Amino acid sequence: MFSKLLIANRGEIAVRIIRACKEMGIKTVAVYSQADKDALHVSLADESICVGPAPAPLSYLNQQAILSAAINTDCKAVHPGYGFLSENADFADLCEQNGLIFIGPSGEVIRQMGNKDEAKRTVAAAGVPVIPGREDVKDLKEAQEAAREIGFPLLIKARSGGGGRGIRRVDRMEDLKNAYSTAAQEAKVNFSNPALYMEKLLSEVKHIEVQVLCDSQGHSVTFGERDCSMQRKHQKILEESPCVLLGAPQRARLMKAARQAVKALRYVGVGTLEFLLDREGNFFFMEMNTRLQVEHPVTEMVSGIDLVKWQIRVAAGLPLTFTQRDIRSQGHAIECRINAEDPAQGFQPAGGRVDILHIPGGPWVRFDTALYQGYEMPLHYDSLIAKLIVHAPTRQEAIRKMQAALCETVIEGVNHTALFQADLMGEEAFEDGSYTTEYLAGKGAFHA
Amino acid sequence: MLDKSMFKSPNLRLEHGLADGAGLPLVCPGCRREVSQEVFEQEFCQCARCGYTHKMSARQRIAMILDEGSFLELDAGLQSSDPLGFPSYREKLNQARTSSGEKEAVITGLGSIEGRRCAFFASEPGFMMGSMGAAVGEKLSRLFDRAAADRLSVVGFTISGGARVQEGIISLMQMAKVSGAVRRHSDAGLLYIAVLCDATTGGVAASFAMQADIILAEPGALIGFAGPRVIEQTTRQKLPEGFQRAEFQLEKGFVGKLCRRPEQKALLASLLAMHEVEPA
């Protein structure tokens, strides 16, 4: 079924997928842009095809070029990795129409989860808690009613909005009337649809996510959660599993909710359900990522299960050969995303040539990267250059291991964030696990 | 750049299961471990690791219980037609025949268990979930009548979703007809042993399955008239854990003994020996 596979991605994730394929005896075809001709994934794959010039829309997002490459090299399947085409429903459909297996869920499911409203409706119907809110608010009276129901602070949004436009924060009932009319006006002007959506504003929350894996026979498993609350401008910068603040009964409820959601969706493949966890310990479904996540190694380390290999196997129609009971999270894992950004210059993206590269080692230290010594980094793509993952029996030991490994990391020639993260690990809110998604912006944290 | 030739290709064959036409591996639904077909059949289609019992076909039952070569099939050609012209029933029948390789949902005949002759029947779960239509009722009635005439005990393995809806009232009538034959066999002073397997429900549970002199059951089998989900929905009550499972029915007295597959043949043989009758 799967003798040859095309990897429609670059960087560390392309390398990660090629490694899984090599172990599985699957031949690989890498695609690359003109700027990436010297990239590691190009050298590692069995075959490599250039699919266009440096800008991603002309190469890594160029569906026709990628499909032609797959067909011409006689590939059976396409692995989209994360980012780029990984959550593009049209591409998933196009693969299918061309007789290629898209390694991910069907275009239909991607579409369903890509529409945030529909995603929430679907999982809410399956009994999963979602952020309290009301859709389709048509007039002020309805808005007031909804506000009483939801509570303050709340957000009023244009239903067909996006990119932060048409969003109003309301803290008191007195302010509702004004906010409502401006939001409605804006929605009408900008999106020619005055329909509004109201939702509770959750502040000081943790971002908790649940990894799922489902085969095409209807069996699914959930893995222990990941705490991805350490974020800078909505970008995760480190992740850990398990979340220290989550108790066993809460975790059980979270896993049950995730299982209900994937069952309702008839989901196939790997996926991640993202939840917000508030100070009181309530969790609310936010969205589902229908692909492999950057931080998947955290789960691999605590579960001992290779998610990429299983993603390929279930895409090939193979059944899971383990049950929920077989999944036991052991110890604690932390991942740091090392970005080519200069913390001293407001995290400005950095480029350059890797003059010296020293990768940290030792037991239970994993370094996923596409860097090599002498590599000239192109500036056209994401700034993630490496992921450092450690695993230890306790969180405390994992933190120490991570700090030591970050300090051992040498990437000469490119500014990066490793030492920033080493410092971050020493901060109190990280040590006690109370950091929220706003920690780095306003240093917000739960207090014990 | 790093040259491609710097990286040697690992000399690894394509992982098991991924090759063209590899077919899907057999996975135990209980523990999800891969099992080999051969070992599996030797183990009476029961998972050695978790004890999960898989559905066994009627032919597999015959091979498991009856002495090798002793089985003589009766009424092999009897099969249901479509007496009511029920929509898409013919297609369903054809489909069931192709997928199960049997003409009907029960196989009947004569054979011996550890040398003791008996009449034998086994439901075929792969044929419309062993549902009872006119042909199933007729085959069973003839078997009991034949057993009464030959003064043989009857041993039967039941698996059924119940009466076959596509045959409507004709299928319901089979309950009375088979019950009559069981009664005639019983009145002749002869033994009938039923082994209730997962699942024995509906009109079959409500007739010949529960009329046996000795009722055995496979551990974990669902046994009841209406299924638990239907009962829960109708009564709007939460049912107790393990409701209608063989263990529950044993406790409530509907079942005499639970018996695992590896022990079934020996138990049936000793029960037959205890109730041995003089040939007429």
Chai-1 contact restraints between the chains, C-beta under 6 A:
chainA,res_idxA,chainB,res_idxB,connection_type,confidence,min_distance_angstrom,max_distance_angstrom,comment,restraint_id
A,M1,B,L18,contact,1.0,0.0,6.0,A-B,restraint_1
A,F2,B,L18,contact,1.0,0.0,6.0,A-B,restraint_2
A,S3,B,L14,contact,1.0,0.0,6.0,A-B,restraint_3
A,K22,B,P10,contact,1.0,0.0,6.0,A-B,restraint_4
A,M24,B,E15,contact,1.0,0.0,6.0,A-B,restraint_5
A,G25,B,L12,contact,1.0,0.0,6.0,A-B,restraint_6
A,G25,B,R13,contact,1.0,0.0,6.0,A-B,restraint_7
A,G25,B,L14,contact,1.0,0.0,6.0,A-B,restraint_8
A,G25,B,E15,contact,1.0,0.0,6.0,A-B,restraint_9
A,D38,B,M1,contact,1.0,0.0,6.0,A-B,restraint_10
A,S43,B,L2,contact,1.0,0.0,6.0,A-B,restraint_11
A,S43,B,K4,contact,1.0,0.0,6.0,A-B,restraint_12
A,L44,B,F7,contact,1.0,0.0,6.0,A-B,restraint_13
A,A316,B,L18,contact,1.0,0.0,6.0,A-B,restraint_14
A,L318,B,G17,contact,1.0,0.0,6.0,A-B,restraint_15
A,P319,B,V27,contact,1.0,0.0,6.0,A-B,restraint_16
A,L320,B,R32,contact,1.0,0.0,6.0,A-B,restraint_17
A,T321,B,R32,contact,1.0,0.0,6.0,A-B,restraint_18
A,T321,B,R33,contact,1.0,0.0,6.0,A-B,restraint_19
A,T321,B,E34,contact,1.0,0.0,6.0,A-B,restraint_20
A,F322,B,R32,contact,1.0,0.0,6.0,A-B,restraint_21
A,T323,B,R32,contact,1.0,0.0,6.0,A-B,restraint_22
A,Y372,B,L2,contact,1.0,0.0,6.0,A-B,restraint_23
